[in-house]
Amino acid sequence: MSDATLPTPPFPPAPGVPPSGPIFPMSFGQILDRIFRLVRSNWKPFLGIGLLPIGTLVVIEGSFFGLLFLAGAFRRPPAQPNMAALAWVGIPFLLLFLPAMFLMYGLYYGASSYAGLEADHGRAPTAGASLRHAWSRIGRYVWLMVLRSLIVAIPIVVLALAVGLGAALLGLASKGNPDPATLFFLIPLVILFYLGAIVYAILMSLRLSLAFPACIQEGLTATQAIKRSGVLTQGAKGRIFLMLVVIYAISYAAVLVMYAVGLFIFAIAALAGAANFQHMTPLGYAVMGLLALCALVLVLLWSALLMAAYSIAFAVFYRDQRLRQEGPPPAPAQAAPVPEEG
């Protein structure tokens, strides 16, 4: 199906609810302000949705290391780790890990993108409704995740294999003693490939950044959403990239402030208890462990909010790009007045 024949319906409001939000394209500053307003007013449902990938990763990693421990992979020194146990547990676990990750991220991005679109249209999203929506179309969203991953990763993997094969053939041809002149040209080539792979991954990620909002809002299939995102991001990749960098920079600055405050509190506590550290009671260790757990939870919650800001940013850019390319949506038709009976 060509790009020109993709369906582009107007922004559909909920039944009985008029469309809300900007009806004209916004400037960069207006988009940034709208994103943070929506994050601030809808942080609770996005935290609920964000617990899905975080909780899934914790459970999967805990199960993985638990299985390795039961299999005897971690032996006490001076014995070396049991590599056979690592292989017997790690390889099957990896084969199950990839489908589980695609399922989890398909569900998460479907739910977070749906919630972002709801918030951008002036409706109050809930974590339950967003997850139910994503689960009702889980096959489509998982396939969209797979397609996005393949588009970004396959060329990089192919080129990496080609470089690795070339290096192996070079080693065989030189019988383990490669020519220094050849290495002089090969090493910059590998570095250039690495930089090119990063640039390609960024460009393709930006090109596909509006696939989930388009898939949800316009009812497209995964393949149509990929094509639609390419159309919608024309002329907007630079603005989207800059917005994501600004959001990350603001988040990073806030993390640094929290880190500095935490480090100051830890230093005061360490100085206060330095004399009694050797005689610390079990209660003291429990308090330290509780503080460390609280810090970990705070980091995870902050990560969930950062992911929410990205989802809302894509929803806002989706609307803005449609307004730029298609113009304002048609105004709802006014009901004709009922003539009075004479």
C-alpha positions as CSV (number, residue, x, y, z in Angstrom):
1,M,0.0,0.0,0.0
2,S,1.5,3.4,-1.0
3,D,1.8,6.3,1.4
4,A,-0.8,8.3,-0.6
5,T,-3.5,5.8,0.0
6,L,-3.1,5.5,3.8
7,P,-6.2,6.5,5.7
8,T,-6.0,9.9,7.4
9,P,-9.2,10.5,9.2
10,P,-9.7,13.6,11.4
11,F,-8.9,13.5,15.1
12,P,-11.8,11.4,16.5
13,P,-13.1,12.6,19.8
14,A,-14.7,10.3,22.4
15,P,-18.4,9.9,22.1
16,G,-20.1,13.1,23.3
17,V,-16.8,14.8,24.0
18,P,-15.7,17.7,21.8
19,P,-12.1,17.7,20.6
20,S,-9.7,19.6,22.9
21,G,-6.2,21.0,22.7
22,P,-4.4,23.1,20.1
23,I,-5.9,23.3,16.6
24,F,-2.9,25.1,15.1
25,P,0.7,24.1,14.8
26,M,2.8,25.1,17.9
27,S,6.3,26.5,18.3
28,F,9.1,24.5,19.9
29,G,8.6,26.3,23.2
30,Q,4.8,25.8,23.1
31,I,5.3,22.1,22.5
32,L,7.8,21.8,25.4
33,D,5.4,23.6,27.7
34,R,2.5,21.5,26.7
35,I,4.5,18.3,27.3
36,F,5.4,19.2,30.8
37,R,1.9,20.4,31.6
38,L,0.5,17.1,30.5
39,V,3.1,15.1,32.4
40,R,2.4,17.1,35.6
41,S,-1.4,16.7,35.3
42,N,-1.3,13.0,34.3
43,W,1.7,11.5,36.2
44,K,-0.3,9.0,38.2
45,P,-1.6,6.9,35.4
46,F,1.7,7.0,33.6
47,L,3.5,5.8,36.8
48,G,1.0,2.9,36.9
49,I,1.8,2.0,33.2
50,G,5.5,2.5,33.8
51,L,5.5,-0.1,36.5
52,L,4.9,-2.7,33.9
53,P,8.3,-2.7,32.2
54,I,10.1,-2.1,35.5
55,G,8.3,-4.8,37.3
56,T,8.8,-7.2,34.4
57,L,12.5,-6.6,34.2
58,V,12.9,-7.1,38.0
59,V,11.0,-10.4,37.9
60,I,12.9,-11.7,34.8
61,E,16.3,-10.7,36.1
62,G,15.5,-12.1,39.6
63,S,14.4,-15.4,38.0
64,F,17.5,-15.6,35.8
65,F,20.0,-15.2,38.6
66,G,17.9,-17.4,40.9
67,L,18.1,-20.2,38.3
68,L,21.8,-19.7,37.9
69,F,22.3,-19.9,41.6
70,L,20.2,-23.1,41.9
71,A,22.2,-24.6,38.9
72,G,25.5,-24.0,40.7
73,A,26.8,-21.4,38.3
74,F,28.1,-19.2,41.2
75,R,30.6,-21.1,43.3
76,R,32.5,-19.7,46.1
77,P,36.1,-18.6,45.4
78,P,38.7,-19.8,44.5
79,A,36.6,-22.0,42.2
80,Q,35.7,-20.6,38.8
81,P,32.1,-20.0,37.8
82,N,30.4,-23.1,36.3
83,M,30.4,-22.2,32.6
84,A,28.4,-25.3,31.7
85,A,25.6,-24.3,34.0
86,L,25.7,-20.8,32.6
87,A,25.2,-22.1,29.1
88,W,22.5,-24.6,30.0
89,V,20.5,-21.9,31.8
90,G,21.5,-18.8,29.9
91,I,20.8,-20.0,26.3
92,P,17.2,-21.2,26.9
93,F,16.5,-18.2,29.1
94,L,17.7,-15.9,26.3
95,L,15.4,-17.6,23.8
96,L,12.5,-17.0,26.1
97,F,13.7,-13.5,27.1
98,L,13.4,-11.9,23.7
99,P,9.7,-12.9,23.1
100,A,8.8,-11.8,26.6
101,M,10.5,-8.4,26.1
102,F,8.7,-7.9,22.8
103,L,5.4,-8.8,24.5
104,M,6.1,-6.5,27.4
105,Y,7.2,-3.5,25.4
106,G,4.4,-3.9,22.9
107,L,2.0,-3.8,25.8
108,Y,3.8,-0.9,27.4
109,Y,4.2,1.3,24.3
110,G,0.6,0.6,23.2
111,A,-0.7,1.6,26.7
112,S,1.6,4.7,27.1
113,S,0.9,5.9,23.6
114,Y,-2.8,5.5,24.1
115,A,-2.6,7.4,27.4
116,G,-0.5,10.1,25.8
117,L,-3.1,10.6,23.0
118,E,-5.9,10.7,25.5
119,A,-4.1,13.3,27.6
120,D,-3.3,15.4,24.5
121,H,-7.0,15.4,23.5
122,G,-8.0,16.7,26.9
123,R,-9.3,13.4,28.3
124,A,-8.1,12.0,31.6
125,P,-6.4,8.6,30.9
126,T,-6.3,5.8,33.4
127,A,-3.7,3.1,33.7
128,G,-6.3,0.3,33.6
129,A,-8.1,1.6,30.5
130,S,-4.8,2.2,28.7
131,L,-3.5,-1.3,29.5
132,R,-6.9,-2.9,28.5
133,H,-6.7,-1.1,25.2
134,A,-3.1,-2.2,24.6
135,W,-4.0,-5.8,25.5
136,S,-7.0,-5.8,23.1
137,R,-4.6,-5.1,20.2
138,I,-1.5,-6.8,21.6
139,G,-0.7,-8.7,18.4
140,R,-0.6,-5.5,16.4
141,Y,1.5,-3.7,18.9
142,V,4.0,-6.5,19.4
143,W,4.4,-6.9,15.6
144,L,5.0,-3.1,15.4
145,M,7.7,-3.5,18.0
146,V,9.3,-6.3,16.0
147,L,9.2,-4.4,12.8
148,R,10.7,-1.3,14.4
149,S,13.5,-3.4,16.0
150,L,14.3,-5.2,12.7
151,I,14.4,-2.0,10.7
152,V,16.8,-0.4,13.1
153,A,18.9,-3.5,13.9
154,I,19.2,-5.6,10.8
155,P,21.4,-3.3,8.7
156,I,23.7,-2.8,11.7
157,V,23.9,-6.5,12.4
158,V,24.7,-7.3,8.7
159,L,27.4,-4.7,8.6
160,A,28.8,-5.9,11.9
161,L,28.9,-9.5,10.6
162,A,30.6,-8.3,7.4
163,V,33.3,-6.4,9.4
164,G,33.8,-9.4,11.7
165,L,34.1,-11.8,8.8
166,G,36.6,-9.5,7.1
167,A,38.7,-9.3,10.2
168,A,38.6,-13.1,10.6
169,L,39.7,-13.6,6.9
170,L,42.4,-11.0,7.5
171,G,43.7,-13.0,10.5
172,L,43.6,-16.3,8.5
173,A,45.4,-14.7,5.5
174,S,48.1,-13.3,7.7
175,K,48.4,-16.5,9.9
176,G,47.8,-14.6,13.1
177,N,50.3,-11.8,12.3
178,P,48.3,-9.1,10.5
179,D,50.2,-6.4,8.6
180,P,50.4,-3.2,10.7
181,A,49.6,-1.2,7.6
182,T,46.4,-3.1,7.1
183,L,45.4,-2.6,10.8
184,F,46.2,1.1,10.3
185,F,43.3,1.3,7.8
186,L,41.1,-1.4,9.4
187,I,40.8,0.2,12.8
188,P,39.6,3.6,11.5
189,L,37.2,1.7,9.3
190,V,35.7,-0.1,12.3
191,I,35.4,3.2,14.2
192,L,33.7,4.8,11.2
193,F,31.3,1.9,11.0
194,Y,30.5,2.3,14.7
195,L,29.7,6.0,14.3
196,G,27.7,5.3,11.2
197,A,25.7,2.7,13.0
198,I,24.8,5.1,15.8
199,V,23.8,7.8,13.3
200,Y,21.6,5.3,11.3
201,A,20.0,4.0,14.5
202,I,19.1,7.6,15.6
203,L,17.7,8.6,12.2
204,M,15.6,5.5,11.9
205,S,14.3,5.7,15.5
206,L,13.3,9.3,14.7
207,R,11.6,8.2,11.5
208,L,9.6,5.6,13.3
209,S,8.9,7.7,16.4
210,L,5.3,8.4,15.5
211,A,4.4,4.9,14.5
212,F,2.6,4.0,17.7
213,P,0.5,7.2,17.9
214,A,-0.5,6.8,14.2
215,C,-1.3,3.1,14.7
216,I,-3.6,3.9,17.7
217,Q,-5.2,7.1,16.5
218,E,-5.9,6.0,12.9
219,G,-6.5,2.3,13.4
220,L,-3.6,1.3,11.1
221,T,-1.9,-2.0,10.8
222,A,1.8,-2.3,11.9
223,T,3.1,-2.0,8.4
224,Q,0.8,1.0,7.6
225,A,1.9,2.7,10.8
226,I,5.6,2.3,9.8
227,K,4.9,4.0,6.5
228,R,2.6,6.7,8.1
229,S,5.3,7.6,10.6
230,G,7.8,8.1,7.8
231,V,5.3,10.6,6.2
232,L,4.5,12.4,9.4
233,T,8.1,12.9,10.5
234,Q,9.1,14.6,7.2
235,G,10.7,17.9,8.2
236,A,10.3,17.2,11.9
237,K,13.1,14.8,12.8
238,G,15.4,17.6,13.9
239,R,12.7,19.1,16.2
240,I,11.8,15.7,17.6
241,F,15.4,14.9,18.3
242,L,16.1,18.3,20.0
243,M,12.9,17.9,22.1
244,L,14.0,14.5,23.3
245,V,17.5,15.9,24.2
246,V,15.9,18.8,26.1
247,I,13.7,16.4,28.1
248,Y,16.6,14.1,28.9
249,A,18.8,17.1,29.9
250,I,16.1,18.4,32.3
251,S,15.7,14.9,33.7
252,Y,19.5,14.5,34.1
253,A,19.8,17.9,35.8
254,A,17.1,16.9,38.3
255,V,18.8,13.5,38.9
256,L,22.1,15.3,39.6
257,V,20.3,17.6,42.2
258,M,18.7,14.5,43.9
259,Y,22.1,12.8,43.8
260,A,23.9,15.7,45.4
261,V,21.2,16.0,48.1
262,G,21.4,12.3,48.8
263,L,25.2,12.3,48.9
264,F,25.2,15.2,51.3
265,I,22.8,13.4,53.6
266,F,24.9,10.2,53.4
267,A,28.1,12.2,54.2
268,I,26.5,13.8,57.3
269,A,25.2,10.4,58.5
270,A,28.6,8.8,57.8
271,L,30.4,11.4,59.8
272,A,27.9,11.2,62.6
273,G,28.2,7.4,62.9
274,A,31.9,7.0,61.9
275,A,32.9,6.4,65.5
276,N,30.2,3.8,66.0
277,F,30.4,2.1,62.6
278,Q,32.3,-0.9,64.0
279,H,29.5,-1.4,66.6
280,M,26.5,-0.8,64.4
281,T,23.4,-2.7,65.5
282,P,21.2,-4.8,63.2
283,L,18.7,-2.0,63.4
284,G,21.3,0.4,61.9
285,Y,22.0,-2.0,59.1
286,A,18.3,-2.4,58.5
287,V,17.9,1.4,58.3
288,M,20.7,1.7,55.8
289,G,19.2,-1.1,53.7
290,L,15.8,0.7,53.8
291,L,17.3,4.0,52.7
292,A,19.1,2.2,49.8
293,L,15.8,0.6,48.8
294,C,14.0,4.0,48.9
295,A,16.7,5.5,46.7
296,L,16.3,2.6,44.2
297,V,12.5,3.0,44.1
298,L,12.9,6.8,43.6
299,V,15.2,6.1,40.6
300,L,12.8,3.7,39.1
301,L,9.8,6.0,39.5
302,W,11.8,8.9,38.0
303,S,12.7,6.6,35.0
304,A,9.0,5.8,34.6
305,L,8.2,9.6,34.5
306,L,10.9,10.1,31.9
307,M,9.4,7.4,29.7
308,A,6.0,9.0,30.2
309,A,7.4,12.4,29.0
310,Y,8.7,10.7,25.9
311,S,5.3,9.1,25.2
312,I,3.5,12.3,25.7
313,A,6.0,14.1,23.5
314,F,5.4,11.7,20.6
315,A,1.6,12.2,21.0
316,V,2.0,16.0,21.0
317,F,4.3,15.8,17.9
318,Y,1.8,13.5,16.2
319,R,-1.0,16.0,16.5
320,D,1.3,18.9,15.6
321,Q,2.5,17.2,12.4
322,R,-1.0,16.4,11.3
323,L,-2.0,20.0,11.8
324,R,1.0,21.1,9.8
325,Q,0.4,18.6,6.9
326,E,-3.4,18.5,6.9
327,G,-4.6,21.7,8.5
328,P,-7.0,22.1,11.4
329,P,-9.6,19.3,11.8
330,P,-13.1,20.1,10.5
331,A,-15.4,21.8,13.1
332,P,-18.2,19.7,14.3
333,A,-21.4,20.3,12.5
334,Q,-24.0,22.3,14.3
335,A,-27.4,20.8,14.8
336,A,-30.1,22.5,12.8
337,P,-32.6,24.4,14.9
338,V,-36.0,22.7,15.2
339,P,-38.7,24.9,13.8
340,E,-41.4,25.9,16.2
341,E,-44.8,24.6,15.4
342,G,-47.3,27.3,14.7
